[in-house]
Amino acid sequence: MASSNGGVVGVDNPPVEQPETITTFNSSGTLTTAPYTTSISVLVVAGGGGGGGNDNAAGEARSSGGGGAGALITNTSLSVTGGSSYPITVGAGGAGGTGAPANGTLGSTGSNSSFTGSYVANGGGGGGKYNRGPGTSGGSGGGGGNFGSGPGASNQPTISGWTVYGNAGGSGANSTPNYGSGGGGGAGAVGGNGSGSAGGAGGAGIADSISGSSVTYAGGGGGGQYGTDGGAGGSGGGGDGKGNANGIAGTANLGGGGGGCGHLNASTPGIYNGGNGGSGVVITKEAAGPYKASGVWDMNALYDNVKAGTWTNA
């Protein structure tokens, strides 16, 4: 008598339960699903954009915008086939802009992340530079540089069956004394506008618990300003904007935008770089189950096992 079969006479065939499996990709790779998996939850975050760079060799007040966060997309019931392989791409963060040549350069756009190549989160837009250098479009847009530069827009498209997040950056200010630049957009909120007193804050990210605990992803980079520290980076890995210093990098594997930068005063020369954007991440979750019961055989299985001598009453 096979006790694990509930008292059914026959081959002892223990029950099988597939455990919950969470897989985190901090770099590109391949997901191989478990044998009985038919659907999964997926989180995809793209690389964040770099903050803009600038210099003040001409003796002028200058600052640059924060980088936009990488787009964040989710699906809680994506159909898959058990025991199959799926390619994963994790995007790098964009490089921060540099202070040279004159007026600096825009931050670079972050790289896209994807599940199978069909479901794509767009990289965050780069932060704008001094003298009407607008932020660039991306999953979330980069913040505009000072002197009234406009923000970058979100260019993340909708995807059927998925929830997508991305927002525009904030605008740069054309007002004294600090000529603040705009913060980069975050997955959960637009970037803050710069003002005469401060750089704009990076847009907030989005919290998700697919990893087993609540983590906030895809915050925008803070805008730089003239004089003192710039706008705060958005929750979810956004780098802080700075004054008289390089911008702070976005956090790796959270998809945050890099911070913008600024100068101490018009008479103090310097060349400053924007912070690099943070790399993205892809996380999948396969639910526990199904429970494979034992103790059930058809007559063909009974005959084959008896003939082979593998049927037992033990």
C-alpha positions as CSV (number, residue, x, y, z in Angstrom):
1,M,0.0,0.0,0.0
2,A,1.5,3.3,-1.0
3,S,0.8,5.7,1.9
4,S,1.6,8.9,-0.1
5,N,-1.1,7.9,-2.6
6,G,-3.8,8.0,0.2
7,G,-4.0,4.2,0.4
8,V,-4.3,3.4,-3.3
9,V,-2.6,0.2,-4.3
10,G,0.1,0.8,-6.9
11,V,3.4,2.6,-7.6
12,D,4.4,5.1,-5.0
13,N,4.2,8.4,-6.9
14,P,4.9,11.3,-4.5
15,P,2.9,14.5,-5.1
16,V,4.8,17.5,-6.6
17,E,4.3,21.2,-5.9
18,Q,6.2,23.8,-7.9
19,P,7.5,26.6,-5.5
20,E,7.2,30.3,-6.1
21,T,10.2,31.5,-8.0
22,I,11.4,35.2,-8.2
23,T,14.2,36.0,-10.6
24,T,16.0,39.3,-10.7
25,F,18.1,40.4,-13.7
26,N,20.5,43.2,-12.9
27,S,22.1,42.6,-16.3
28,S,20.9,41.0,-19.5
29,G,20.3,37.2,-19.6
30,T,17.7,34.5,-20.2
31,L,14.7,33.4,-18.1
32,T,13.9,29.7,-18.3
33,T,10.5,29.0,-16.8
34,A,9.7,26.1,-14.5
35,P,8.0,23.1,-16.0
36,Y,4.4,23.8,-14.9
37,T,4.4,27.6,-15.3
38,T,1.8,29.1,-17.6
39,S,1.8,32.8,-16.6
40,I,4.2,35.1,-14.8
41,S,4.4,38.6,-13.3
42,V,7.0,40.9,-14.8
43,L,8.5,44.3,-13.9
44,V,10.7,46.0,-16.5
45,V,12.6,49.2,-15.7
46,A,14.8,51.0,-18.3
47,G,18.1,52.8,-17.7
48,G,17.8,56.4,-16.5
49,G,19.1,59.4,-18.4
50,G,22.2,61.4,-17.5
51,G,22.1,64.9,-16.0
52,G,23.2,67.8,-18.2
53,G,26.7,69.3,-17.9
54,N,27.9,72.9,-18.0
55,D,30.7,75.4,-17.4
56,N,30.9,79.1,-16.4
57,A,34.1,80.1,-18.2
58,A,32.3,83.2,-19.5
59,G,31.5,84.3,-16.0
60,E,27.8,83.7,-16.1
61,A,25.3,81.9,-13.9
62,R,24.8,78.4,-15.3
63,S,23.1,75.2,-14.3
64,S,21.8,72.0,-16.0
65,G,18.7,69.8,-15.8
66,G,18.3,66.4,-14.1
67,G,18.0,63.2,-16.2
68,G,14.7,61.5,-16.6
69,A,14.1,58.1,-15.1
70,G,13.8,55.0,-17.2
71,A,10.2,54.0,-18.0
72,L,8.6,51.3,-15.8
73,I,6.2,48.7,-17.2
74,T,4.5,45.8,-15.4
75,N,2.3,42.9,-16.2
76,T,0.8,40.6,-13.5
77,S,-0.4,37.8,-15.8
78,L,1.7,37.4,-18.9
79,S,1.1,34.0,-20.6
80,V,4.2,31.9,-21.1
81,T,5.1,28.2,-21.7
82,G,6.6,26.0,-19.0
83,G,10.2,25.0,-19.5
84,S,10.9,27.6,-22.2
85,S,13.6,30.3,-22.5
86,Y,12.9,34.0,-22.8
87,P,15.6,36.7,-23.5
88,I,15.9,39.6,-21.1
89,T,17.6,42.9,-21.8
90,V,18.6,45.3,-19.0
91,G,19.4,48.8,-20.2
92,A,22.4,50.8,-19.0
93,G,22.1,54.3,-17.6
94,G,22.9,57.3,-19.9
95,A,26.2,59.2,-19.4
96,G,26.0,62.6,-17.7
97,G,26.7,65.6,-19.9
98,T,30.1,67.3,-19.7
99,G,31.2,70.9,-19.0
100,A,33.2,71.1,-22.2
101,P,32.8,72.4,-24.8
102,A,31.4,75.9,-23.9
103,N,28.0,75.8,-22.4
104,G,28.3,72.1,-21.7
105,T,26.5,69.1,-23.3
106,L,23.2,67.5,-22.8
107,G,22.9,64.3,-20.7
108,S,22.7,61.1,-22.7
109,T,19.5,59.0,-23.0
110,G,19.4,55.8,-21.0
111,S,19.2,52.4,-22.8
112,N,15.9,50.4,-23.2
113,S,15.1,47.3,-21.1
114,S,12.8,44.6,-22.4
115,F,11.2,41.2,-21.9
116,T,11.7,39.0,-25.0
117,G,12.4,42.2,-27.1
118,S,8.6,42.6,-27.6
119,Y,7.8,44.4,-24.4
120,V,10.0,47.4,-24.1
121,A,10.5,50.1,-21.5
122,N,12.2,53.2,-23.0
123,G,15.3,54.7,-21.5
124,G,15.1,58.0,-19.6
125,G,15.8,61.3,-21.4
126,G,19.0,63.3,-20.8
127,G,19.0,66.5,-18.8
128,G,19.2,69.9,-20.5
129,K,22.2,72.3,-20.5
130,Y,22.7,76.0,-19.8
131,N,21.4,78.7,-22.1
132,R,18.1,77.3,-23.3
133,G,19.2,73.7,-23.7
134,P,16.0,71.7,-23.3
135,G,15.8,68.2,-21.7
136,T,15.4,65.3,-24.1
137,S,12.4,63.0,-24.4
138,G,12.6,59.5,-23.0
139,G,10.7,56.9,-20.9
140,S,10.5,59.9,-18.5
141,G,11.8,63.2,-19.9
142,G,14.9,65.1,-18.8
143,G,14.7,68.5,-17.0
144,G,15.4,71.7,-18.9
145,G,18.5,73.8,-18.3
146,N,18.4,77.3,-16.8
147,F,17.4,80.5,-18.6
148,G,13.9,79.1,-19.3
149,S,14.8,75.8,-21.1
150,G,11.9,73.5,-21.7
151,P,11.5,69.9,-20.4
152,G,11.7,66.6,-22.3
153,A,8.4,64.7,-22.7
154,S,7.7,61.0,-21.9
155,N,7.9,58.9,-25.1
156,Q,6.8,55.6,-23.5
157,P,4.0,54.1,-25.6
158,T,1.2,52.1,-24.2
159,I,1.4,48.3,-24.4
160,S,-1.6,46.1,-24.5
161,G,-2.1,44.1,-21.3
162,W,0.7,46.1,-19.5
163,T,0.7,49.1,-17.1
164,V,3.2,51.7,-18.2
165,Y,4.7,54.6,-16.3
166,G,6.6,57.7,-17.5
167,N,6.4,61.5,-17.0
168,A,7.8,64.7,-18.4
169,G,10.7,66.6,-16.8
170,G,10.4,70.1,-15.3
171,S,11.3,73.4,-16.9
172,G,14.4,75.5,-16.1
173,A,14.1,79.0,-14.6
174,N,15.2,82.4,-15.9
175,S,15.2,84.2,-12.6
176,T,17.6,85.3,-10.0
177,P,19.4,84.6,-7.8
178,N,20.0,80.8,-8.4
179,Y,18.6,80.1,-11.9
180,G,17.5,76.6,-11.0
181,S,17.2,74.0,-13.7
182,G,14.3,71.5,-14.0
183,G,14.2,68.0,-12.4
184,G,13.9,64.9,-14.5
185,G,10.6,63.1,-14.7
186,G,10.0,60.0,-12.6
187,A,7.8,57.0,-13.2
188,G,5.3,58.3,-10.6
189,A,5.4,62.1,-11.1
190,V,6.6,64.9,-13.4
191,G,9.9,66.6,-12.6
192,G,9.8,69.8,-10.5
193,N,10.3,73.2,-12.2
194,G,13.4,75.1,-11.4
195,S,13.0,78.5,-9.7
196,G,15.0,81.6,-8.8
197,S,15.8,80.0,-5.5
198,A,16.3,76.3,-6.2
199,G,16.7,73.5,-8.8
200,G,13.6,71.4,-9.4
201,A,13.2,68.1,-7.6
202,G,13.3,64.9,-9.6
203,G,9.9,63.2,-10.1
204,A,9.0,60.4,-7.7
205,G,9.3,56.8,-8.7
206,I,6.8,53.9,-8.3
207,A,6.9,51.3,-5.5
208,D,6.4,47.6,-6.4
209,S,6.6,44.4,-4.3
210,I,7.3,41.8,-7.0
211,S,10.7,41.1,-5.4
212,G,9.1,40.1,-2.2
213,S,9.4,43.5,-0.5
214,S,8.4,47.0,-1.4
215,V,11.0,48.8,-3.5
216,T,10.7,52.1,-5.2
217,Y,12.1,52.4,-8.8
218,A,12.6,55.0,-11.5
219,G,13.0,58.4,-9.7
220,G,14.0,61.4,-11.7
221,G,17.3,63.3,-11.2
222,G,17.3,66.7,-9.4
223,G,18.0,69.9,-11.3
224,G,21.2,71.8,-10.7
225,Q,21.3,75.4,-9.6
226,Y,23.7,78.4,-9.2
227,G,25.2,78.8,-5.8
228,T,24.3,75.9,-3.5
229,D,23.1,72.3,-3.7
230,G,20.4,71.7,-6.3
231,G,17.1,69.8,-6.3
232,A,16.7,66.5,-4.6
233,G,16.6,63.3,-6.6
234,G,13.2,61.6,-6.8
235,S,12.5,58.6,-4.6
236,G,13.5,55.5,-6.5
237,G,17.2,56.1,-7.2
238,G,17.2,59.6,-8.7
239,G,20.5,61.5,-8.2
240,D,20.6,64.8,-6.4
241,G,21.3,68.0,-8.4
242,K,24.3,70.1,-7.2
243,G,25.7,73.6,-7.1
244,N,29.4,74.1,-7.4
245,A,29.9,70.3,-8.0
246,N,29.2,67.4,-10.3
247,G,25.7,66.0,-10.3
248,I,25.1,62.8,-8.4
249,A,24.6,59.5,-10.3
250,G,21.3,57.7,-10.3
251,T,21.2,54.4,-8.4
252,A,22.2,51.2,-10.3
253,N,19.4,48.8,-11.0
254,L,16.7,51.2,-10.0
255,G,16.6,53.2,-13.3
256,G,17.0,56.6,-11.6
257,G,18.0,59.7,-13.6
258,G,21.3,61.5,-12.9
259,G,21.4,64.9,-11.2
260,G,22.2,68.1,-12.9
261,C,24.9,70.5,-11.8
262,G,25.7,74.2,-11.2
263,H,28.2,76.8,-10.0
264,L,29.1,78.7,-6.9
265,N,29.0,82.1,-8.4
266,A,29.6,84.0,-11.7
267,S,33.2,84.9,-10.8
268,T,34.3,81.4,-9.9
269,P,35.2,79.4,-13.1
270,G,34.7,75.6,-13.3
271,I,33.6,72.7,-15.4
272,Y,31.1,70.3,-14.0
273,N,29.5,67.1,-15.3
274,G,26.0,65.8,-14.8
275,G,25.5,62.5,-12.9
276,N,25.2,59.3,-14.9
277,G,21.8,57.6,-15.0
278,G,21.2,54.4,-13.1
279,S,20.9,51.1,-14.9
280,G,17.6,49.3,-15.2
281,V,16.3,46.0,-13.9
282,V,13.9,43.1,-14.9
283,I,12.2,41.0,-12.3
284,T,9.9,38.0,-12.9
285,K,7.8,36.0,-10.5
286,E,6.4,32.5,-11.1
287,A,3.6,31.6,-8.7
288,A,3.6,28.4,-6.6
289,G,1.8,25.4,-8.0
290,P,0.1,23.6,-9.5
291,Y,-0.1,20.7,-7.1
292,K,0.4,17.5,-9.0
293,A,-1.6,14.7,-7.2
294,S,-0.5,11.1,-7.2
295,G,-2.4,7.8,-7.1
296,V,-4.2,8.0,-10.4
297,W,-3.5,5.6,-13.2
298,D,-5.3,4.4,-16.3
299,M,-5.5,0.7,-17.3
300,N,-2.7,1.1,-19.9
301,A,-0.4,2.4,-17.2
302,L,-1.4,-0.5,-14.9
303,Y,-0.8,-3.1,-17.6
304,D,2.6,-1.6,-18.6
305,N,3.9,-1.4,-15.0
306,V,2.8,-5.0,-14.2
307,K,4.4,-6.3,-17.4
308,A,7.6,-4.4,-16.6
309,G,7.6,-5.6,-13.0
310,T,7.4,-2.1,-11.6
311,W,4.0,-2.3,-10.0
312,T,4.1,-2.8,-6.2
313,N,1.8,-3.0,-3.3
314,A,4.5,-1.7,-0.9
